[in-house]
Amino acid sequence: NGVNPRHYLIDVLERIQDHPANRLQELLPYHWAPLAQSCGEHASPD
């Protein structure tokens, strides 16, 4: 699914404490997007 497991786990473990229980499916790997991408921010291209 193209998700880096390390980045995924770090992000989800930080976000899950404040994430609404009825929206936990958003944190599953196939729905997950890093916080920077989900806010519309993009890293500068190399």
N, C-alpha and C positions, 0 to 999 in steps of 0.2 A: 504493500500500500504506500510505499515511499516515505514512511514516517521514520525518523531517526529515533530509536527506542530511548536513548538517553535523554534527548531533548524533550520527548513526549512525557516521560516519567517526571522529569524535573518540573516541567510546566504544570502538569496535572496535579502533582502533589502540592504545589504552591497555590493553585486555584481552587482545589476541591473544597477547602474549608469554608470558602465564602460563596460557593456555587449553589444555587437553589436545587434542592433534591429532585424536583419535578423536571429539571433540565439536565440531569446527569448524562443522558445520551449524547449531549454535545461534546462530552469529554472522551467518548469512545474513539479509538484510533481512526476509524473511517469517517468520523465527523469532525475530528479535532483539527484546529488550525492554531498555530502559535499566536500568542497574544498580539504581537506586532502586526501580523498579517490580518488578524480579525478586526483590528482597529483601522485598517487601511494604510498602515505605515509599511514601508518597504525598505529593506537594506539597500544601500547604494551598490550598484553593480561593480564587479571587480574589473 
